[in-house]
Amino acid sequence: MTKLKKIVTPQLPSRAAWSRRLERDRSPVEAAAFLARVQARYADLLSEAPPEPNRALRRHRDGNILPAVAVIQVLAMDGVEKEQALALLDRLLESGLDTSKRLYTFWGRFPFFFDMLRIVIKPMMRMQFPTERWRTTYPDLGPDVVALDCHGCYYRDTLSAYDMADITAHFCRVDDYLYEGVSPYVRFERTQTIGRGGELCDFRYYRVRPAK
């Protein structure tokens, strides 16, 4: 007897967090109905996407980029103005990062947070942000600065294929949200990002020595 292969419907990675955020502004029924449509569009986008053998890139595309594309496309079908749609996307992207921000804030309480960041930044970047797509370099700006410059952006490249390159800036905004105020011992700054029209993304983490 031939066994039927079970079809697994891919789930939105941040569906639970998105549901909680949506229910602040609309009823649970309305939130569930909207997410069901986003879920269906997300499944279609996944089925249409080309194979991505690189696990890290697949995680960025399937876990972050395609859910955002699905949200914007569903809102466009509903006739929602672009500015309003992007504002909702910002709120959803933030809600999906709340757990990560709490983790960073926890470690940020400790004076060794900057030194820990200096140790982990390069291996973390190599593992999560493949060099061939972000083309990352690490300027040496002294012992009190962790610096990295990204000369490419996988998010902009991928979103451009959906004619949504402008959404890249909203993922840049996610970085601002994630790192803002997480530690009294580290100050995060950037002067430009590719997603906002810059030539590169210049990440800087400065050691802060709080006054006694």
C-alpha positions, 0 to 999 in steps of 0.5 A: 500500500502506498503511503500518502505523503503528509503535506505540512503547511509552513507557518508564519515564524512570528505568528503568535507575536503578530497576533498579540500585537494585532489584537491591540488595535482590532478584535481577535476575530479580525486579527485572526482573519487578517493573519490567515490571509497573510499565512496563505500568501506567505505559503504561496511565496514560499512555494514560488521561491527558488531553492536556497541551499544556504541555511542562513540565507534561507532563514533570512528570506523565509523567516523575515523577508517573505513574511513582510512581503506577504503582509504588504501584499495583503494590505495592498489587496485591501486598498490600504495606503502605503504609509499606513501599511508600512506603519503596521509592518513596523509594529509587527516587525518590532513585536517579533523581536521582543524576545531578542531585545529582552535577552540583549537587555538582560546581558546589557546590564553587566559591565562586561557586555562590551567585551562580550560583544567584541568576542562574539561579533565576528563569529556571529556575523560569519554564521548568521550573515554570510560574507558573500552577500553582506561583504562585511569588513571590520575596521580597527577603530581602537579598543573601545569601538567594535566596528563593522561595515557591510558593503552588500545587503541581502535584504535589499537584493531579495526585496528588489526582486519583489519590487519592494526595495524600499521596505529594506529601510524598515528592516534597518529600523528593526536594528535601531529598535533592537539595540536602542537602550539595551545597555548603559555600557554600549552605545550603538550608532550608524551614519548610513545604511544601504537600505536607506540609500547609503553606500554601506552600513556602518555599524559602530558599538562604542564602549561607555564608561558610566560616571561613578 
